[in-house]
Amino acid sequence: MIDPRDFGIDNLPLGIVADDAGRARPAVAYRDLVVDLDALVHARAIDEQSLADASSLNAFLGRGPAAWTALRARLQHLLGERASAEERRAVAAASHPHGALHARMPVQVGDYVDFYSSLEHATSLGRILRPGGEPLPPNYRHIPIGYHGRSGTVVISETPIRRPAGQTKAGDAAAPEFGPSQMLDVELEMGWIAGPGNALGAPIPADAVREHVYGYVLLNDWSARDIQGWEYQPLGPFLSKSFATSISPWIVSLEALEPFRVAEPPREPEPLRYLRASQPFAYDVELDLLLLTRAMAERGDPPFHVSRTNLRGMYWTVAQQLAHVTANGATIRPGDLFGTGTISGFEPGTQGSLIERTWRGRDPLALPGGETRAFLENGDTAIVRGRAVRGDLRIGFGEVVGTIVA
């Protein structure tokens, strides 16, 4: 579902689209249109050759902030009131309605890392999985915890999600068993996408975030909680998360999000020096999780609103995540994807996962038509939406959608 107000001239998110013949090309979302950037290059309306005949944005992202800013300024001119008649004709020839082209992966993801950066989510999940114990690991307030995921299973919004199978073990069972997950869950997240990388052995400081991160997408890191509960110790999640991660089609730049920078949350104790930026910040982005069952869709019901939360409350920010993931000299590359981790609050209706929202099924959701849900069933569709709003300024991310199939 596209809201044209989310994709105004102050946003201009980038993506990759394809026609019915399958030819992919870079594009920008503007109001209710998709503008073909490859066509604008060939019409000599823009001079960013990394976008010519490109099937991913990796090469452009690797060009860095000067190229990003130049393209943004040029597009704002072409789409604004000062464009010449010739420029307007070039834009019109390159423009298509949103539904006329098909979204594709905006980048080739070389590496995917998912963080665990919401203190509220980590605390709630710890209380659920380890009742009676200390909910947070002792390192949580000192280190941005994360794990390496499977880049090959990062998929674009609208890709059907097959229910995963794996080992599970009931609490009173003598042995584990293998079969389809019965506790399939969503994780409402955002993901930041890397631009220029670093040399092997050269950490990136927190203050260099704008030089190495292009922007954000919405992200749903699908999770099989029953598989996770059995496998996650001692090395963390594996098959419970590696089967699928969905992202939204349009990458919103950090430049577009500048008006929504806010103070980062307080931390105690103070982070180590390499995790401190000279001008620390977070982003004020409102996020919604919705659920549509097959029965609701057949009746024409709107999606059920599960929760609303905000990126600004994350304990660890993008700058700290970037500094930490490269602190040992590890490299990043253009197009690498980094999930924020599930974004949650403690208040009812602010949780970014069903395991928190229903407290592992103790308090199932009461849906229209008499249905209930603790976890996802086949035919259920999960939807994550996001936007930043301040007065008349709106920067939208669109949505990331996935439907569970057997």
VEXKE-474450 format. One record per residue (C-alpha): residue in one letter; residue number from 0; x, y, z. Coordinates in steps of 0.05 Angstrom, whole numbers, plus 5000, padded with zeros to 4 digits. Layout:
# VEXKE-474450
<"A",NUM,<X,Y,Z>>,
...
***
This chain:
# VEXKE-474450
<"M",0,<5000,5000,5000>>,
<"I",1,<5031,5066,4977>>,
<"D",2,<5015,5132,5010>>,
<"P",3,<5039,5186,4962>>,
<"R",4,<5050,5234,5020>>,
<"D",5,<5105,5189,5046>>,
<"F",6,<5147,5196,4983>>,
<"G",7,<5152,5271,4972>>,
<"I",8,<5210,5311,4946>>,
<"D",9,<5243,5311,5015>>,
<"N",10,<5247,5235,5014>>,
<"L",11,<5265,5206,4946>>,
<"P",12,<5283,5135,4968>>,
<"L",13,<5320,5091,4919>>,
<"G",14,<5305,5020,4898>>,
<"I",15,<5307,4970,4841>>,
<"V",16,<5246,4953,4798>>,
<"A",17,<5233,4907,4740>>,
<"D",18,<5184,4907,4682>>,
<"D",19,<5142,4847,4661>>,
<"A",20,<5200,4822,4618>>,
<"G",21,<5243,4819,4681>>,
<"R",22,<5291,4876,4662>>,
<"A",23,<5315,4908,4727>>,
<"R",24,<5335,4980,4734>>,
<"P",25,<5347,5031,4790>>,
<"A",26,<5290,5077,4808>>,
<"V",27,<5267,5131,4856>>,
<"A",28,<5199,5133,4889>>,
<"Y",29,<5165,5200,4882>>,
<"R",30,<5093,5210,4905>>,
<"D",31,<5052,5157,4868>>,
<"L",32,<5105,5147,4814>>,
<"V",33,<5167,5105,4803>>,
<"V",34,<5219,5144,4763>>,
<"D",35,<5268,5101,4722>>,
<"L",36,<5338,5127,4738>>,
<"D",37,<5370,5085,4683>>,
<"A",38,<5325,5121,4633>>,
<"L",39,<5346,5189,4662>>,
<"V",40,<5419,5170,4654>>,
<"H",41,<5409,5151,4582>>,
<"A",42,<5369,5215,4570>>,
<"R",43,<5428,5253,4600>>,
<"A",44,<5383,5284,4652>>,
<"I",45,<5428,5256,4707>>,
<"D",46,<5502,5241,4704>>,
<"E",47,<5511,5184,4753>>,
<"Q",48,<5540,5129,4709>>,
<"S",49,<5538,5077,4765>>,
<"L",50,<5463,5075,4755>>,
<"A",51,<5466,5060,4680>>,
<"D",52,<5442,4989,4664>>,
<"A",53,<5449,4971,4738>>,
<"S",54,<5409,4914,4769>>,
<"S",55,<5429,4933,4840>>,
<"L",56,<5449,4997,4877>>,
<"N",57,<5515,4969,4904>>,
<"A",58,<5560,5008,4856>>,
<"F",59,<5524,5073,4871>>,
<"L",60,<5526,5061,4946>>,
<"G",61,<5600,5050,4941>>,
<"R",62,<5610,5119,4911>>,
<"G",63,<5599,5152,4978>>,
<"P",64,<5567,5215,5007>>,
<"A",65,<5588,5265,4954>>,
<"A",66,<5554,5224,4899>>,
<"W",67,<5493,5211,4943>>,
<"T",68,<5483,5284,4957>>,
<"A",69,<5494,5304,4884>>,
<"L",70,<5442,5254,4859>>,
<"R",71,<5392,5276,4912>>,
<"A",72,<5401,5349,4894>>,
<"R",73,<5395,5334,4819>>,
<"L",74,<5331,5294,4830>>,
<"Q",75,<5301,5348,4873>>,
<"H",76,<5314,5397,4816>>,
<"L",77,<5285,5351,4762>>,
<"L",78,<5223,5337,4803>>,
<"G",79,<5215,5409,4827>>,
<"E",80,<5184,5472,4798>>,
<"R",81,<5249,5498,4768>>,
<"A",82,<5259,5440,4719>>,
<"S",83,<5262,5461,4646>>,
<"A",84,<5212,5438,4595>>,
<"E",85,<5263,5389,4567>>,
<"E",86,<5278,5362,4636>>,
<"R",87,<5204,5353,4650>>,
<"R",88,<5195,5313,4586>>,
<"A",89,<5253,5268,4606>>,
<"V",90,<5222,5256,4675>>,
<"A",91,<5153,5243,4645>>,
<"A",92,<5182,5192,4597>>,
<"A",93,<5217,5156,4654>>,
<"S",94,<5157,5156,4702>>,
<"H",95,<5110,5097,4716>>,
<"P",96,<5054,5085,4765>>,
<"H",97,<5076,5046,4826>>,
<"G",98,<5037,4985,4805>>,
<"A",99,<5065,4982,4735>>,
<"L",100,<5134,4957,4756>>,
<"H",101,<5155,4902,4805>>,
<"A",102,<5199,4914,4865>>,
<"R",103,<5265,4875,4867>>,
<"M",104,<5320,4871,4919>>,
<"P",105,<5352,4940,4921>>,
<"V",106,<5421,4912,4936>>,
<"Q",107,<5460,4848,4931>>,
<"V",108,<5470,4833,5004>>,
<"G",109,<5541,4807,5015>>,
<"D",110,<5536,4801,5091>>,
<"Y",111,<5477,4806,5138>>,
<"V",112,<5484,4820,5213>>,
<"D",113,<5426,4826,5261>>,
<"F",114,<5435,4863,5326>>,
<"Y",115,<5398,4856,5392>>,
<"S",116,<5395,4930,5410>>,
<"S",117,<5328,4941,5444>>,
<"L",118,<5337,4938,5519>>,
<"E",119,<5262,4928,5527>>,
<"H",120,<5259,4870,5478>>,
<"A",121,<5321,4836,5508>>,
<"T",122,<5292,4844,5578>>,
<"S",123,<5224,4817,5560>>,
<"L",124,<5252,4759,5519>>,
<"G",125,<5299,4741,5576>>,
<"R",126,<5240,4739,5625>>,
<"I",127,<5201,4695,5578>>,
<"L",128,<5257,4646,5560>>,
<"R",129,<5291,4645,5628>>,
<"P",130,<5236,4657,5680>>,
<"G",131,<5264,4669,5749>>,
<"G",132,<5334,4684,5723>>,
<"E",133,<5369,4749,5706>>,
<"P",134,<5336,4772,5641>>,
<"L",135,<5396,4809,5612>>,
<"P",136,<5464,4778,5600>>,
<"P",137,<5519,4814,5640>>,
<"N",138,<5550,4843,5577>>,
<"Y",139,<5486,4874,5549>>,
<"R",140,<5497,4945,5573>>,
<"H",141,<5569,4944,5550>>,
<"I",142,<5568,4914,5480>>,
<"P",143,<5522,4917,5419>>,
<"I",144,<5504,4843,5415>>,
<"G",145,<5492,4814,5346>>,
<"Y",146,<5497,4752,5303>>,
<"H",147,<5513,4737,5231>>,
<"G",148,<5452,4716,5191>>,
<"R",149,<5443,4686,5121>>,
<"S",150,<5448,4737,5066>>,
<"G",151,<5421,4686,5017>>,
<"T",152,<5353,4685,5051>>,
<"V",153,<5343,4761,5053>>,
<"V",154,<5282,4771,5009>>,
<"I",155,<5242,4829,4982>>,
<"S",156,<5173,4848,5010>>,
<"E",157,<5115,4805,4985>>,
<"T",158,<5158,4742,4980>>,
<"P",159,<5118,4684,5010>>,
<"I",160,<5150,4656,5073>>,
<"R",161,<5152,4580,5080>>,
<"R",162,<5141,4553,5150>>,
<"P",163,<5209,4528,5174>>,
<"A",164,<5224,4460,5205>>,
<"G",165,<5275,4445,5258>>,
<"Q",166,<5289,4412,5324>>,
<"T",167,<5244,4429,5383>>,
<"K",168,<5239,4401,5453>>,
<"A",169,<5181,4408,5500>>,
<"G",170,<5200,4424,5571>>,
<"D",171,<5179,4355,5598>>,
<"A",172,<5201,4314,5537>>,
<"A",173,<5258,4264,5543>>,
<"A",174,<5285,4280,5474>>,
<"P",175,<5277,4332,5419>>,
<"E",176,<5235,4321,5356>>,
<"F",177,<5239,4348,5285>>,
<"G",178,<5181,4382,5250>>,
<"P",179,<5149,4447,5228>>,
<"S",180,<5153,4505,5276>>,
<"Q",181,<5089,4516,5316>>,
<"M",182,<5113,4583,5345>>,
<"L",183,<5128,4624,5282>>,
<"D",184,<5138,4697,5299>>,
<"V",185,<5154,4765,5269>>,
<"E",186,<5207,4814,5290>>,
<"L",187,<5193,4887,5274>>,
<"E",188,<5260,4918,5257>>,
<"M",189,<5295,4967,5213>>,
<"G",190,<5358,4953,5173>>,
<"W",191,<5414,4999,5154>>,
<"I",192,<5451,4989,5089>>,
<"A",193,<5525,5002,5082>>,
<"G",194,<5559,5047,5032>>,
<"P",195,<5635,5051,5023>>,
<"G",196,<5672,4997,5061>>,
<"N",197,<5736,4998,5101>>,
<"A",198,<5803,4964,5092>>,
<"L",199,<5816,4899,5129>>,
<"G",200,<5843,4916,5198>>,
<"A",201,<5817,4989,5197>>,
<"P",202,<5760,5000,5246>>,
<"I",203,<5708,5053,5229>>,
<"P",204,<5697,5105,5284>>,
<"A",205,<5627,5122,5308>>,
<"D",206,<5634,5193,5282>>,
<"A",207,<5642,5167,5210>>,
<"V",208,<5573,5137,5206>>,
<"R",209,<5549,5185,5151>>,
<"E",210,<5609,5166,5108>>,
<"H",211,<5594,5092,5110>>,
<"V",212,<5519,5084,5118>>,
<"Y",213,<5471,5103,5062>>,
<"G",214,<5403,5093,5095>>,
<"Y",215,<5349,5049,5123>>,
<"V",216,<5297,4998,5102>>,
<"L",217,<5242,4964,5142>>,
<"L",218,<5260,4894,5162>>,
<"N",219,<5223,4833,5189>>,
<"D",220,<5270,4779,5216>>,
<"W",221,<5222,4720,5218>>,
<"S",222,<5235,4676,5279>>,
<"A",223,<5215,4605,5299>>,
<"R",224,<5211,4612,5375>>,
<"D",225,<5205,4537,5391>>,
<"I",226,<5266,4522,5349>>,
<"Q",227,<5302,4582,5380>>,
<"G",228,<5287,4560,5451>>,
<"W",229,<5321,4493,5441>>,
<"E",230,<5381,4514,5398>>,
<"Y",231,<5402,4583,5422>>,
<"Q",232,<5450,4562,5478>>,
<"P",233,<5509,4569,5477>>,
<"L",234,<5520,4605,5410>>,
<"G",235,<5454,4640,5397>>,
<"P",236,<5401,4631,5343>>,
<"F",237,<5415,4590,5281>>,
<"L",238,<5360,4553,5242>>,
<"S",239,<5307,4591,5281>>,
<"K",240,<5324,4654,5242>>,
<"S",241,<5364,4635,5181>>,
<"F",242,<5304,4614,5138>>,
<"A",243,<5280,4684,5118>>,
<"T",244,<5289,4758,5129>>,
<"S",245,<5243,4806,5091>>,
<"I",246,<5260,4878,5074>>,
<"S",247,<5221,4936,5043>>,
<"P",248,<5238,4957,4972>>,
<"W",249,<5258,5030,4982>>,
<"I",250,<5321,5054,5018>>,
<"V",251,<5310,5120,5055>>,
<"S",252,<5375,5159,5060>>,
<"L",253,<5405,5186,5124>>,
<"E",254,<5403,5253,5090>>,
<"A",255,<5327,5249,5085>>,
<"L",256,<5324,5231,5159>>,
<"E",257,<5367,5290,5183>>,
<"P",258,<5306,5330,5207>>,
<"F",259,<5288,5271,5252>>,
<"R",260,<5352,5265,5291>>,
<"V",261,<5340,5264,5366>>,
<"A",262,<5381,5252,5428>>,
<"E",263,<5401,5181,5440>>,
<"P",264,<5374,5147,5503>>,
<"P",265,<5413,5151,5568>>,
<"R",266,<5460,5093,5584>>,
<"E",267,<5488,5068,5649>>,
<"P",268,<5546,5053,5652>>,
<"E",269,<5577,5099,5601>>,
<"P",270,<5599,5059,5539>>,
<"L",271,<5672,5047,5525>>,
<"R",272,<5708,5102,5487>>,
<"Y",273,<5703,5070,5418>>,
<"L",274,<5627,5068,5425>>,
<"R",275,<5621,5143,5440>>,
<"A",276,<5606,5192,5384>>,
<"S",277,<5623,5266,5392>>,
<"Q",278,<5552,5284,5372>>,
<"P",279,<5509,5224,5390>>,
<"F",280,<5440,5217,5360>>,
<"A",281,<5382,5171,5345>>,
<"Y",282,<5325,5176,5294>>,
<"D",283,<5252,5188,5310>>,
<"V",284,<5216,5137,5265>>,
<"E",285,<5147,5110,5283>>,
<"L",286,<5135,5037,5266>>,
<"D",287,<5072,4995,5263>>,
<"L",288,<5061,4920,5263>>,
<"L",289,<4997,4894,5232>>,
<"L",290,<4967,4824,5221>>,
<"L",291,<4918,4800,5169>>,
<"T",292,<4892,4729,5172>>,
<"R",293,<4866,4691,5112>>,
<"A",294,<4795,4695,5140>>,
<"M",295,<4801,4770,5151>>,
<"A",296,<4826,4779,5079>>,
<"E",297,<4768,4738,5051>>,
<"R",298,<4718,4781,5089>>,
<"G",299,<4752,4845,5066>>,
<"D",300,<4772,4865,5137>>,
<"P",301,<4830,4914,5146>>,
<"P",302,<4893,4888,5180>>,
<"F",303,<4892,4884,5256>>,
<"H",304,<4938,4933,5290>>,
<"V",305,<4985,4893,5335>>,
<"S",306,<5033,4946,5361>>,
<"R",307,<5066,5014,5351>>,
<"T",308,<5137,5030,5372>>,
<"N",309,<5194,5077,5354>>,
<"L",310,<5267,5070,5331>>,
<"R",311,<5288,5127,5377>>,
<"G",312,<5287,5083,5439>>,
<"M",313,<5340,5033,5417>>,
<"Y",314,<5395,5024,5469>>,
<"W",315,<5449,5019,5415>>,
<"T",316,<5448,5067,5355>>,
<"V",317,<5471,5058,5283>>,
<"A",318,<5536,5095,5298>>,
<"Q",319,<5552,5048,5356>>,
<"Q",320,<5533,4986,5316>>,
<"L",321,<5578,5008,5259>>,
<"A",322,<5636,5022,5306>>,
<"H",323,<5628,4956,5341>>,
<"V",324,<5620,4911,5280>>,
<"T",325,<5686,4938,5252>>,
<"A",326,<5722,4947,5319>>,
<"N",327,<5764,4884,5308>>,
<"G",328,<5783,4905,5238>>,
<"A",329,<5728,4867,5203>>,
<"T",330,<5706,4897,5137>>,
<"I",331,<5639,4920,5111>>,
<"R",332,<5621,4927,5037>>,
<"P",333,<5570,4967,4997>>,
<"G",334,<5502,4934,5003>>,
<"D",335,<5515,4898,5069>>,
<"L",336,<5453,4896,5112>>,
<"F",337,<5451,4906,5188>>,
<"G",338,<5386,4894,5227>>,
<"T",339,<5372,4937,5288>>,
<"G",340,<5342,4879,5326>>,
<"T",341,<5270,4876,5348>>,
<"I",342,<5244,4945,5366>>,
<"S",343,<5200,4942,5428>>,
<"G",344,<5176,4979,5488>>,
<"F",345,<5151,4956,5556>>,
<"E",346,<5081,4987,5551>>,
<"P",347,<5024,4944,5524>>,
<"G",348,<5019,4951,5449>>,
<"T",349,<5091,4972,5438>>,
<"Q",350,<5122,4904,5429>>,
<"G",351,<5154,4886,5363>>,
<"S",352,<5142,4811,5366>>,
<"L",353,<5085,4764,5381>>,
<"I",354,<5123,4727,5435>>,
<"E",355,<5126,4792,5475>>,
<"R",356,<5057,4817,5455>>,
<"T",357,<5023,4752,5476>>,
<"W",358,<5074,4733,5529>>,
<"R",359,<5090,4668,5494>>,
<"G",360,<5017,4654,5481>>,
<"R",361,<4991,4667,5551>>,
<"D",362,<4951,4727,5527>>,
<"P",363,<4932,4713,5454>>,
<"L",364,<4909,4769,5408>>,
<"A",365,<4833,4773,5400>>,
<"L",366,<4821,4786,5326>>,
<"P",367,<4759,4807,5287>>,
<"G",368,<4711,4750,5272>>,
<"G",369,<4728,4712,5336>>,
<"E",370,<4797,4688,5315>>,
<"T",371,<4856,4689,5364>>,
<"R",372,<4930,4687,5351>>,
<"A",373,<4990,4672,5395>>,
<"F",374,<5036,4658,5336>>,
<"L",375,<5030,4659,5261>>,
<"E",376,<4987,4608,5225>>,
<"N",377,<4990,4588,5152>>,
<"G",378,<4956,4642,5109>>,
<"D",379,<4972,4698,5159>>,
<"T",380,<5003,4761,5131>>,
<"A",381,<5049,4804,5174>>,
<"I",382,<5058,4877,5154>>,
<"V",383,<5109,4927,5181>>,
<"R",384,<5100,5001,5164>>,
<"G",385,<5143,5061,5182>>,
<"R",386,<5147,5136,5174>>,
<"A",387,<5178,5196,5206>>,
<"V",388,<5132,5256,5215>>,
<"R",389,<5145,5326,5240>>,
<"G",390,<5092,5378,5224>>,
<"D",391,<5080,5377,5149>>,
<"L",392,<5144,5338,5135>>,
<"R",393,<5134,5263,5123>>,
<"I",394,<5188,5213,5106>>,
<"G",395,<5157,5145,5093>>,
<"F",396,<5188,5076,5086>>,
<"G",397,<5129,5042,5055>>,
<"E",398,<5118,4972,5082>>,
<"V",399,<5148,4903,5086>>,
<"V",400,<5097,4847,5077>>,
<"G",401,<5102,4771,5081>>,
<"T",402,<5050,4715,5081>>,
<"I",403,<5062,4647,5114>>,
<"V",404,<5054,4586,5070>>,
<"A",405,<5058,4512,5090>>,
***
